[in-house]
């Protein structure tokens, strides 16, 4: 519950001493939420930001380089002189509103990164109307979390207690406080609609793990707290589905994720993440069947391993299924990525992998994650000719059970596809529209390295393996696309 914060110099935030089962927190059906709202409201703030964008005024002289501005070119061509620049300010100012909540008596406030990331001025308004300037202490765009601090915090600030978002269950009651559409001190009520929602962020979405709620969230709620009915913060309200698309669907960053990065935000102003050195994917039912894993098996499938990276040094191999990390179950690729990212570089991690039906325990030291979050997405280009012929000579064979045309990987094709000299494999020169391979996302220009874990060097090798399979069985292809490798499951002959 929100209470008076401890004296300055204490911890960055306070956590609930113990988390009770969520069901114990439910209020009687006819009870009012007024008492809890009155208690929590003083710890919630309105955040107003100002951004300043410089507006350069460049006037090209006659005879200068063309093509930079088609309107300038048109004006100069027909009037013989540069187009006059319009009158107006040399800089553009923008303002936005958001919310936040007070962590401690030193004036630290938690909010969203997108609320303050470009701000030149931050003004915080308390629930009693007092206003204070604030500065950004740290921010992290990948989780959309930011830490700011009041310049001159007043005494006796009311603060929040941070709860345990992992303990939330679908159907638990939650309460959102904030300033939607600039309407200060607004409270909305709902339930946890779902957990572990991904694909919400506009960026890579690598660290998406949102709480979904039907408590009304609107622009201005961003950065505000999502409380359970014990008055503990369980999330940071962050995003909404566009009103013209759907209503009653909002998203919040789990508070446990925020707690894990707060020390770094305060001390370094940014987050340094751990790096395992693997590319992973979820385990689909087809992939599970292709790897002969029991139905319902969960984990993160290792698609490729970075040479000389932490995982490679520990003996992790492509095709391994990571099922636990430091004793905690791993249920998906994003689960593993988030957990590794939270480990400080240099610390050791223990993982359990399934390899050919056997469990193996491996240990490695986490490295610092490269700054470029887009590295894993490179190399998505296509290769080959429109007519499907293999450049550099060689016979083109067809595999009707897969719906592809294949050719040997010649040195010329290897150069064209960006494959290392001396590499072996078979090139996909054509893909049948609507065929099994196309439905499984195989592309023209992919290089097949293995079929059912057997290395292939020529089209006949692929045909020999596939000919022994019945229609409807799953063929496990290991393909190389650009600088990435991946396992793809293809139903032989199509879906039965």
Residue pairs with C-beta under 8 A, 6 or more apart in sequence:
1 36
1 39
1 40
1 161
1 230
1 231
1 232
2 39
2 40
2 42
2 43
2 158
2 159
2 160
2 161
2 231
3 158
3 159
3 161
4 105
4 156
4 157
4 158
4 159
5 14
5 102
5 104
5 105
5 157
5 158
5 159
6 14
6 104
6 105
7 105
8 104
8 105
8 106
9 106
10 104
10 105
11 104
12 103
12 104
12 108
12 262
12 263
12 266
13 103
13 104
13 108
13 110
13 159
13 160
13 162
13 259
13 262
14 104
14 159
14 160
14 161
14 162
15 161
15 162
15 163
15 164
15 259
16 161
16 162
16 163
16 164
16 230
16 232
19 163
19 164
19 167
20 230
21 167
22 167
22 168
22 169
22 172
22 228
25 172
25 173
25 228
25 229
25 230
26 173
26 229
27 33
27 173
27 229
33 175
33 187
33 189
36 175
36 227
36 229
36 231
37 175
37 177
37 187
39 231
40 160
40 175
40 177
40 225
40 227
40 231
41 127
41 177
41 185
41 187
42 126
42 127
42 128
42 158
43 101
43 102
43 157
43 158
43 159
43 160
43 225
44 99
44 100
44 101
44 102
44 127
44 177
44 178
44 185
44 224
44 225
45 99
45 100
45 101
45 102
45 109
45 124
45 125
45 126
45 127
46 97
46 98
46 99
46 124
46 125
46 178
46 179
46 184
47 97
47 98
47 99
47 100
47 109
47 111
47 115
47 116
47 122
47 123
47 124
47 125
47 134
47 148
47 223
48 95
48 96
48 97
48 122
48 123
48 124
48 125
49 95
49 96
49 97
49 98
49 115
49 116
49 118
49 119
49 121
49 122
49 123
50 93
50 94
50 95
50 119
50 120
50 121
50 123
51 93
51 94
51 95
51 96
51 118
51 119
51 120
52 91
52 92
52 93
52 120
53 91
53 92
53 93
53 94
54 90
54 91
55 88
55 89
55 90
55 91
55 92
57 85
57 90
59 82
59 85
60 68
60 69
60 72
60 76
60 82
61 82
62 76
62 80
62 81
62 82
66 73
67 73
71 83
72 82
72 83
75 81
75 82
75 83
76 82
76 83
96 115
97 179
97 182
97 219
97 220
98 111
98 112
98 115
98 116
98 178
98 179
98 220
98 221
98 222
98 223
98 224
99 111
99 115
99 177
99 178
99 179
99 220
99 221
99 222
99 223
99 224
99 225
99 237
100 109
100 110
100 111
100 115
100 124
100 148
100 223
100 224
101 109
101 110
101 111
101 160
101 177
101 224
101 225
101 233
102 108
102 109
102 157
102 158
102 159
102 160
103 109
103 110
103 159
103 160
103 162
104 157
104 159
105 153
105 155
105 156
105 157
105 159
106 149
106 153
107 132
107 134
107 149
107 150
107 151
107 152
107 153
107 157
108 137
108 147
108 148
108 149
108 266
109 124
109 134
109 147
109 148
109 149
109 150
110 145
110 146
110 147
110 223
110 236
110 258
110 262
111 146
111 147
111 148
111 222
111 223
111 224
111 236
112 144
112 145
112 146
112 222
112 223
112 236
112 238
112 253
113 139
113 140
113 141
113 143
113 144
113 145
113 146
114 144
114 222
115 146
115 222
115 223
116 122
116 136
116 139
116 146
116 148
117 139
117 141
117 146
119 136
121 133
122 133
122 134
122 135
122 136
122 148
123 131
123 132
123 133
123 134
124 131
124 132
124 133
124 134
124 148
124 150
125 131
125 184
126 132
127 184
127 185
130 154
132 150
132 151
132 152
132 153
132 154
133 150
133 151
133 152
134 148
134 149
134 150
134 151
135 148
135 149
135 151
136 146
136 147
136 148
137 147
137 148
137 149
137 265
137 266
137 269
138 146
138 147
138 264
138 265
138 266
138 268
138 269
138 270
138 271
139 145
139 146
139 147
139 265
139 269
139 270
140 146
140 261
140 265
140 270
140 271
141 203
142 203
142 204
142 206
142 207
142 271
142 373
143 207
143 253
143 257
143 258
143 261
143 271
144 201
144 236
144 238
144 253
145 236
145 253
145 257
145 258
145 261
145 265
146 223
146 265
147 262
147 265
147 266
160 225
160 232
160 233
161 231
161 232
161 233
162 232
162 233
162 255
162 258
162 259
163 228
163 230
163 232
163 233
163 234
163 255
164 232
164 234
164 255
164 256
165 211
165 234
165 235
165 254
165 255
165 256
165 257
166 254
166 256
168 174
168 192
168 195
168 211
168 228
168 234
169 192
170 191
170 192
170 193
170 194
170 195
171 191
171 192
172 191
172 192
172 228
173 189
173 190
173 191
173 228
173 229
174 189
174 190
174 191
174 192
174 211
174 213
174 215
174 226
174 227
174 228
174 229
174 234
174 235
175 187
175 188
175 189
175 215
175 226
175 227
175 228
175 229
176 187
176 188
176 189
176 190
176 213
176 215
176 216
176 217
176 221
176 224
176 225
176 226
176 227
176 237
176 250
176 252
177 185
177 186
177 187
177 224
177 225
177 227
178 186
178 220
178 221
178 222
178 223
178 224
178 225
178 237
179 185
179 186
179 220
179 221
179 224
180 186
180 188
180 216
180 217
180 218
180 219
180 220
180 221
181 218
181 219
181 220
182 220
183 220
186 221
188 215
188 216
188 217
189 215
190 213
190 214
190 215
190 216
190 248
191 213
191 214
191 215
192 211
192 212
192 213
193 212
193 213
193 214
193 248
193 249
194 211
194 212
195 211
195 212
196 209
196 210
197 208
197 209
197 210
197 211
197 212
197 251
198 205
198 208
198 209
198 210
198 334
199 205
199 208
200 208
200 210
200 239
200 251
201 207
201 208
201 239
203 373
204 373
204 374
204 377
206 334
206 337
206 338
206 373
207 257
207 334
207 337
207 338
207 341
208 334
209 253
209 254
209 257
209 334
209 338
210 238
210 239
210 251
210 252
210 253
210 254
211 226
211 234
211 235
211 251
211 252
211 253
211 254
212 249
212 250
212 251
213 226
213 235
213 250
213 251
213 252
214 248
214 249
214 250
215 226
215 250
216 248
216 250
217 237
217 239
217 240
217 250
217 251
217 252
218 240
219 240
221 237
221 240
221 250
222 237
222 238
222 239
223 236
223 237
223 238
224 236
224 237
225 233
225 235
225 236
225 237
226 233
226 234
226 235
226 236
226 237
226 252
227 233
227 234
228 234
233 255
234 252
234 254
234 255
235 252
235 253
235 254
235 255
236 252
236 253
236 255
236 258
237 250
237 251
237 252
238 251
238 252
238 253
239 250
239 251
240 249
240 250
240 251
241 247
241 249
241 250
257 338
260 342
261 271
261 342
264 270
264 271
264 272
265 271
272 344
272 345
272 368
272 369
273 340
273 341
273 342
273 368
273 369
274 340
274 341
274 342
274 343
274 344
274 345
274 347
274 349
274 366
274 367
274 368
274 369
275 309
275 310
275 340
275 341
275 345
275 366
275 367
275 368
275 369
275 370
276 309
276 310
276 311
276 316
276 336
276 340
276 349
276 364
276 366
276 367
277 305
277 306
277 309
277 310
277 311
277 312
277 367
278 302
278 303
278 304
278 305
278 306
278 309
278 311
278 316
279 302
279 303
279 304
279 305
279 376
279 484
279 485
279 486
280 300
280 301
280 302
280 303
280 322
280 333
280 336
280 337
281 287
281 300
281 301
281 303
281 333
281 486
281 487
282 300
282 301
282 332
282 333
283 291
283 293
283 297
283 298
283 299
283 300
283 301
283 321
284 489
285 295
286 440
286 474
286 489
286 491
287 301
287 476
287 487
287 489
288 294
288 295
288 297
289 474
289 489
290 452
290 474
290 475
290 476
290 487
290 489
291 301
291 319
291 321
291 476
292 357
293 321
293 354
297 321
297 323
297 354
298 323
298 329
298 330
298 331
298 332
299 321
299 322
299 323
299 330
299 331
299 332
299 354
300 321
300 322
300 330
300 332
300 333
300 335
300 336
300 337
301 319
301 320
301 321
301 322
301 333
301 487
302 311
302 316
302 317
302 318
302 319
302 320
302 321
302 322
302 353
303 318
303 484
303 485
303 486
303 487
304 318
304 484
304 485
304 486
305 311
305 312
305 316
305 317
305 318
306 312
309 367
310 364
310 365
310 366
310 367
311 362
311 364
313 364
314 362
314 363
314 364
315 360
315 362
316 351
316 353
316 362
316 364
317 355
318 478
318 485
318 487
319 355
319 453
319 478
319 487
320 353
320 354
320 355
320 360
321 353
321 354
321 355
322 330
322 336
322 351
322 352
322 353
323 329
323 330
323 352
323 353
323 354
323 359
324 330
324 351
324 352
325 336
325 339
325 340
325 349
325 350
325 351
325 352
326 339
326 349
326 350
326 351
327 350
328 339
330 336
330 339
330 351
340 349
340 366
341 369
343 349
343 366
344 366
345 366
345 367
345 368
345 369
346 365
346 366
347 365
347 366
348 363
348 364
348 365
348 366
349 363
349 364
349 365
349 366
350 361
350 362
350 363
351 361
351 362
351 363
351 364
352 359
352 360
352 361
352 362
353 359
353 360
353 362
354 360
376 484
378 482
378 483
378 484
379 418
379 481
379 482
379 483
379 484
380 481
380 482
381 445
381 482
382 443
382 444
382 445
383 413
383 416
383 417
383 418
383 427
383 444
383 445
384 390
384 391
384 413
384 416
384 417
384 427
384 428
384 429
384 430
384 444
384 445
385 391
385 429
388 396
388 405
388 429
388 430
388 444
389 396
389 407
389 429
390 396
390 407
390 408
390 410
390 413
390 427
390 429
391 410
391 412
391 413
391 416
392 410
392 411
392 412
392 413
393 410
394 407
394 408
394 410
395 407
395 408
395 459
396 405
396 406
396 407
396 429
396 459
397 405
397 406
397 407
397 459
397 460
397 462
397 463
398 404
398 405
398 406
399 405
399 406
399 459
399 462
399 463
399 466
401 436
401 466
401 469
401 471
401 492
401 493
402 435
402 436
402 437
402 442
402 462
402 466
402 475
402 490
402 492
403 431
403 432
403 434
403 435
403 436
403 437
403 438
403 494
404 428
404 429
404 430
404 431
404 432
404 435
404 437
404 442
405 428
405 429
405 430
405 431
406 426
406 427
406 428
406 429
406 448
406 459
406 462
407 413
407 426
407 427
407 429
407 459
408 426
408 427
408 457
408 458
408 459
409 419
409 423
409 424
409 425
409 426
409 427
409 447
411 421
413 419
413 427
414 420
414 421
414 423
415 421
417 427
417 445
417 447
418 482
418 483
419 425
419 447
419 480
423 447
423 480
424 449
424 455
424 457
425 447
425 448
425 449
425 456
425 457
425 480
426 447
426 448
426 456
426 457
426 458
426 459
426 461
426 462
427 445
427 446
427 447
427 448
428 437
428 442
428 443
428 444
428 445
428 446
428 447
428 448
428 479
429 444
430 444
431 437
431 438
431 442
431 443
431 444
432 438
435 494
436 490
436 491
436 492
436 493
436 494
436 495
437 490
439 494
439 495
440 488
440 489
440 490
440 491
441 488
442 477
442 479
442 488
442 490
443 481
445 481
446 479
446 480
446 481
447 479
447 480
447 481
448 456
448 462
448 477
448 478
448 479
449 455
449 456
449 478
449 479
449 480
449 485
450 456
450 476
450 477
450 478
451 461
451 462
451 465
451 466
451 475
451 476
451 477
451 478
452 465
452 475
452 476
453 476
453 478
454 461
454 465
455 461
456 462
456 465
465 475
466 475
466 492
469 475
469 492
470 492
471 492
471 493
471 494
471 496
472 491
472 492
472 493
472 495
472 496
473 491
473 492
474 489
474 490
474 491
474 492
475 489
475 490
475 491
475 492
476 487
476 488
476 489
477 487
477 488
477 489
477 490
478 485
478 486
478 487
478 488
479 485
479 486
479 487
479 488
